[in-house]
Amino acid sequence: MAAQWVKGTSPGTRLQLGASVLAAARAVDTSAVKARLRRFEQAHRSYVSAQRKVDAAESQLRAVQARLAELDAVQDDAVEQLAVALCTDGQPRANPFDAFGAPAPGTLTRLPFPEAAAGVHQLVAAVLRGKGTSERTTQAAQAADKAAHAMEQALAPVEKLQDNVRNARRTRDAVGQTWESALAGLRRGAVAAIDEGAPDLHATLFPPVTRAAKTKVPQEAAPTDPPAATPNAA
């Protein structure tokens, strides 16, 4: 990647750019910008460390979110099995949960995770209080309650993990300001070094961005519309 600095670049671009500058510095005499280079190297090291903490926090959050998706599928299936059991007991198919003060299965399973789990607990409690509940329905209700408990346990650390991600990003962005300042200083020093007997320093550390030239498609090679498709013979 060409070492062209643009303020406000993405974390990934900063990491690539910093690595490119430091790699280039090993191939040229940097004595004219020794202090500035050292400052940037330290800033880049801090930025790499801060980004790793962001990556770790995001990875932990994604793992929990994936687990929640799995548990949600289990809970949805348990709710469906309870609905089937209640229909077998004589509850209306339109909403077998109506007599227990709960929304229809499709509505219940579409609620956000915390609300859905709480709704399942309330439904199960009402079902188990009912008279004439079959053994199948009792077992289905207990399975749904177990699925809701698992969901709630998995939800417990989510808020803290989200805070960890926000804090890690905030720290990373603060370090990024120092990174940008150090890189700007190194760039200015490299420019000044041109007049101090180091004409290749800036060009080596900050080579110009090379963009691929756009080539015009020759008229005779221009794409044409595909022929209209003919219906398949019956």
C-alpha positions, 0 to 999 in steps of 0.5 A: 500500500502506498504510504499516502496519509489521509486524516480520518482513515479507517483503523485497518488503513491506519494499520497498513499505512503505519506498517508500510511507513515503518517497513520503508524506514528500514530501507533508508537513512532516517537520521534526519527524522530520528526523533519523529520516527521514534515518536511515530513508531511508539504511536503505531505500537500503541495503536496496534495494541489498542486495535487488538483490544477492540478486536478481542472485545468484538470477538467476545461479543460476536461469540455471545450473539451467535450463541443467542441466535442458537438459543433463540432457535431452540426457544422458538422450537420449544414454543412451537412444540408447546403450541402443538401440544395445547392444540392437541389438548383442544386449544384453538389453532389460531392462537393456542396461547390465548386462554393463557393471556399470551400472544400467538406463537409467531408474535411471541417468537418475534419479540426481542430476546429478553421480552420473548424469554419473559413471555415464555416464562409467563406463558408456562406459568399460566399453562402449568396452573391450568386444570386438565393439562396433559402430560405432553403439554406439561413436558412441552411447557417445562422444555420451553421454560428451560429454553427461556432460562438458557436464553436469559443466562446467555443475555446476562453478559451482553450489556457488559460486553457491549460496554467493553466494545464501546470503551475499547473503540473509544480508547483506540480512537483516542490513540488514533489522534496521537497516531495521526499527529505523529505521522503528520510530524514525520511527514513534515520532517521528511519534507524538510529533510529534502533541503537538508541533504536527504532527498530520497527520505520523503519519497521512500516513506511516503511514495505517491499513490499510483492509480490505475489508468482508466482505459476506454473500451474500443467502439468495436469491442463495446458489449452488446445487449444479449439476444432475447431469450426464446421460450423453451419448447413445450 
